[in-house]
Amino acid sequence: MDISRILYTLMCVLGATWTQAVTVCDQCDCTLSENTDDEKGNAIVKPRCSEGRITWMNPHGAMRLELDPGIFTDFRACVIVKSDNTKTKVSKEVQNTINKNHRTKYLENEVKLEPWFTVIDRSREYCVRSTDKQPVLLYVETETTTNSTGLPKVTVLYDIEKYSPLQEDPMEECRPCDKEELINAFCTSDFVIVGRIADVLNHPDEDRTSIGVEVDQLIQQSTEQFTRIKRTPTTLIDDHIIHPGYRSDSLLYGQIFAPGKCGIQRGEGTFLFTGRVRLGEPKLRCAPFYEDWRKILETATKDGTMECTFD
């Protein structure tokens, strides 16, 4: 028996089935429940935004997620999946094509699923590039686990950005920002703060590092990522101790995340931290020493290259 042929036939049937399913969400942030699935247990989600969140309560059947913001001709889509009390399998739906006269032709109702990743709890960040101006199509299905004790829930955080060849460089996110990038980051980031590194924790399973920051000056934050906590010598943040030597009974504190591959370590000194809230978390963009930034700021103000006004 040719198993591959059977699976291929199943995918073809699947492609025809999706055309009959109902689109249940076309907003940036969506909440699905068992009542929003169609009679076949298939839910189609087509958010028309560059970032957002899909919350799937008590999931059953399958969810087809179509990512295409409609503003980029070529883009990269990244997702993080949180899977509570269930196992979640994510596949990429790929439409079969033929090459005719040096042009790609997509075959109607002929699709296949390529397994991408499986997650229990929280996944790391996964990214995929669009091809030939086509949307990124993901097929999400769940499976009950033996140790499930509560209501199952799946949360998909997605982020879409214009594709750049620089994204193919695995260390692009780790290099220091140049002068122009620093100025742009200061003027456009979701958060801009002056502060010191209190602690650094590595999360190998998620391929990321969390940087705990004590804030001396809050210049900008689009959402409340940095909040005030009580200062005591035994204050715990994510099971580790904030170092003593405090000047008051409280401090503004928050965590910033960076790729684990960057090898960030705790260092002394005051820094300017900038970044974007991406996939639900503050992600580091540029972090020069504050004195170096002051020199760049002074020069840019004098020569008219500063992109924004500031207090």
C-alpha positions in Angstrom: 0.0 0.0 0.0 1.4 3.4 -1.0 1.0 5.5 2.1 2.4 8.6 0.5 -0.3 8.4 -2.3 -3.0 8.0 0.3 -1.8 11.1 2.2 -1.6 13.1 -1.0 -5.1 12.2 -1.9 -6.2 13.2 1.6 -4.6 16.6 1.2 -6.4 17.1 -2.1 -9.7 16.3 -0.3 -8.7 18.7 2.5 -8.2 21.5 0.0 -11.7 21.0 -1.4 -13.1 20.8 2.2 -11.6 24.2 3.2 -13.5 25.9 0.4 -16.7 24.9 2.2 -15.7 25.9 5.7 -16.7 29.2 7.2 -14.4 32.1 7.9 -14.9 32.9 11.6 -12.5 35.8 12.1 -11.0 38.6 10.0 -9.8 40.9 12.8 -6.4 41.5 14.3 -7.2 39.8 17.6 -9.7 37.0 17.6 -11.2 34.6 20.2 -12.6 31.3 18.9 -14.6 28.7 20.7 -16.2 25.4 19.9 -19.3 27.4 18.9 -17.4 29.3 16.1 -16.3 26.1 14.3 -18.4 25.0 11.4 -20.2 21.7 11.3 -17.0 19.9 10.1 -15.0 21.2 13.0 -12.9 23.5 10.7 -12.4 27.1 11.5 -10.8 29.5 9.0 -9.0 32.6 10.4 -7.9 35.4 8.1 -6.5 38.3 10.1 -5.8 41.3 7.9 -3.2 42.9 10.2 0.6 42.8 10.5 0.4 41.6 14.1 -2.1 40.2 16.6 -3.3 37.2 18.6 -5.6 34.3 18.0 -7.1 32.6 21.1 -8.8 29.3 20.5 -10.8 28.2 23.5 -11.6 24.5 24.0 -10.2 23.6 20.6 -11.4 20.7 18.5 -11.2 19.8 14.9 -8.7 22.1 13.1 -8.0 25.7 12.5 -6.7 27.1 9.2 -4.7 30.3 9.7 -4.2 32.5 6.6 -1.6 35.2 7.2 -1.5 38.0 4.6 -1.6 41.6 5.7 -2.0 42.8 2.1 0.5 45.6 2.4 3.7 43.7 1.5 4.5 42.0 -1.8 7.0 39.7 0.0 6.9 39.2 3.7 8.0 37.0 6.6 5.5 35.7 9.1 6.6 34.7 12.6 4.5 32.9 15.2 4.7 31.8 18.8 2.2 29.2 19.9 1.0 28.7 23.6 -0.7 25.4 24.2 -2.5 24.9 27.5 -3.7 21.5 28.5 -3.3 20.1 25.0 -0.7 19.2 22.4 -0.8 21.4 19.4 0.6 20.4 16.0 1.3 23.1 13.4 1.8 22.3 9.7 2.4 24.6 6.7 -0.1 24.2 3.9 1.6 24.2 0.6 -0.2 24.3 -2.7 1.2 22.1 -5.5 2.5 23.9 -8.5 3.8 23.3 -12.0 6.3 25.4 -13.9 5.0 26.3 -17.4 6.8 28.6 -19.7 9.0 29.8 -16.8 5.9 30.8 -14.8 4.6 29.2 -11.7 1.0 27.9 -11.9 -0.9 26.8 -8.8 -3.0 23.7 -9.1 -6.5 24.3 -7.8 -7.5 22.1 -4.8 -4.1 20.3 -4.8 -2.4 21.0 -1.5 -0.2 19.2 0.9 0.7 19.6 4.6 4.3 19.9 5.7 4.7 19.3 9.5 6.4 22.3 11.0 6.4 21.9 14.8 4.6 20.4 17.8 4.2 22.2 21.1 3.1 21.5 24.7 3.2 24.6 26.8 5.0 27.4 24.8 6.9 27.2 21.6 9.9 29.2 20.6 9.5 31.7 17.7 9.1 30.2 14.3 9.3 32.2 11.0 8.4 31.4 7.4 8.8 33.5 4.3 5.9 34.0 1.8 6.5 32.9 -1.8 5.3 34.3 -5.1 3.1 36.9 -3.3 1.0 34.1 -1.8 -0.3 34.1 1.8 1.3 31.9 4.5 -1.2 29.1 5.3 -0.9 27.2 8.6 -2.9 24.2 9.6 -3.4 24.0 13.4 -4.8 20.9 15.2 -4.8 19.7 18.8 -4.5 16.4 20.6 -5.5 15.7 24.2 -2.7 14.7 26.4 -2.9 12.2 29.3 -1.9 14.8 31.9 -4.4 17.5 30.8 -6.2 18.8 33.9 -7.9 22.0 32.8 -9.7 23.6 30.0 -7.6 23.3 26.8 -6.6 26.6 25.1 -4.4 27.5 22.1 -3.0 31.0 21.6 -1.2 31.9 18.4 0.8 35.2 18.4 1.7 36.3 14.9 3.8 39.1 13.5 4.3 39.9 9.8 7.0 42.2 8.4 8.3 43.1 5.0 10.9 40.6 3.9 14.6 41.7 3.8 17.6 39.6 2.7 19.2 40.6 5.9 16.8 38.4 7.7 18.6 35.4 6.3 21.7 36.3 8.3 21.3 34.4 11.7 23.4 37.0 13.5 21.7 40.1 12.0 19.6 40.6 15.2 22.8 40.6 17.3 24.9 43.2 15.7 25.3 46.7 17.3 23.1 49.5 15.8 24.9 52.2 13.8 24.2 56.0 14.3 21.3 56.2 11.9 19.7 53.1 13.3 20.1 54.4 16.9 18.3 57.7 16.0 15.5 55.9 14.2 15.1 53.4 17.1 15.0 56.3 19.6 12.2 58.0 17.6 10.1 55.0 16.6 10.4 52.3 19.2 7.6 51.0 21.3 9.8 51.5 24.4 12.7 53.8 25.1 14.3 53.7 28.6 17.5 54.5 30.3 18.5 52.0 32.9 20.9 49.3 34.2 21.0 45.5 33.7 19.8 43.8 36.9 19.9 40.2 35.7 20.1 38.0 32.7 18.4 34.6 32.3 18.8 32.2 29.4 15.9 30.1 28.2 17.6 27.5 25.9 14.3 25.6 25.1 12.8 28.9 23.7 16.1 30.1 22.2 15.8 33.5 23.9 17.3 35.5 26.8 15.4 37.7 29.2 17.1 40.8 30.4 15.9 42.3 33.7 16.3 46.1 33.6 16.1 48.6 36.5 14.8 51.8 34.9 16.3 55.2 35.7 14.3 57.2 33.1 11.2 56.1 31.2 11.2 58.0 27.9 8.5 56.0 26.1 6.4 52.9 26.4 3.4 52.1 24.2 2.1 49.6 26.7 2.8 49.1 30.4 5.8 46.8 30.1 7.8 48.4 32.9 6.1 48.6 36.3 7.0 49.6 39.8 7.9 46.9 42.3 8.9 47.0 45.9 12.6 47.1 46.7 13.9 44.6 49.3 17.1 42.7 49.4 15.1 39.5 48.7 12.8 40.7 46.0 12.3 37.8 43.6 11.8 38.2 39.8 11.2 34.9 38.0 12.9 33.0 40.9 16.1 35.1 41.1 17.1 37.9 43.4 17.4 41.5 42.4 20.7 42.7 43.7 20.7 44.9 46.9 22.0 48.4 47.4 18.7 50.2 46.7 18.3 54.0 47.0 14.5 53.9 47.7 11.8 51.5 48.6 10.6 50.8 45.0 11.9 50.8 41.5 10.6 50.7 37.9 11.5 47.3 36.6 10.8 45.2 33.4 12.1 42.5 31.2 13.3 42.7 27.7 13.9 39.7 25.4 16.6 39.0 22.9 17.6 36.0 20.8 19.6 33.4 22.9 22.2 33.1 20.1 23.3 36.7 20.9 25.0 35.6 24.1 24.0 38.6 26.1 25.6 38.8 29.6 25.1 41.1 32.5 27.3 44.1 32.4 27.9 47.2 34.5 26.9 50.7 33.3 23.9 52.7 32.2 22.3 51.9 28.8 19.7 53.3 26.5 17.3 50.4 25.8 15.0 50.6 22.7 12.8 48.0 21.1 9.4 46.9 19.9 6.6 45.0 21.6 6.5 42.0 19.3 4.7 38.6 19.7 3.4 39.9 23.0 6.8 40.7 24.5 9.2 43.7 24.5 12.0 42.7 22.1 15.4 44.4 22.2 16.4 46.6 19.2 19.3 48.8 20.2 21.1 49.2 23.5 24.1 51.5 23.4 25.9 52.8 26.5 24.0 55.9 27.6 27.0 58.2 27.4 27.6 57.1 23.8 24.0 57.8 23.0 24.3 61.3 24.5 27.2 62.1 22.2 25.2 60.9 19.1 22.2 62.8 20.3 24.2 66.0 20.7 25.7 65.7 17.3 22.4 64.9 15.5 20.7 67.9 17.2 23.4 70.2 16.0 23.6 69.0 12.4 19.9 68.6 12.0 19.8 64.8 11.5 17.7 64.1 14.5 14.4 62.6 13.3 12.2 63.7 16.2 11.8 66.2 19.0 12.3 65.2 22.6 12.1 66.6 26.1 
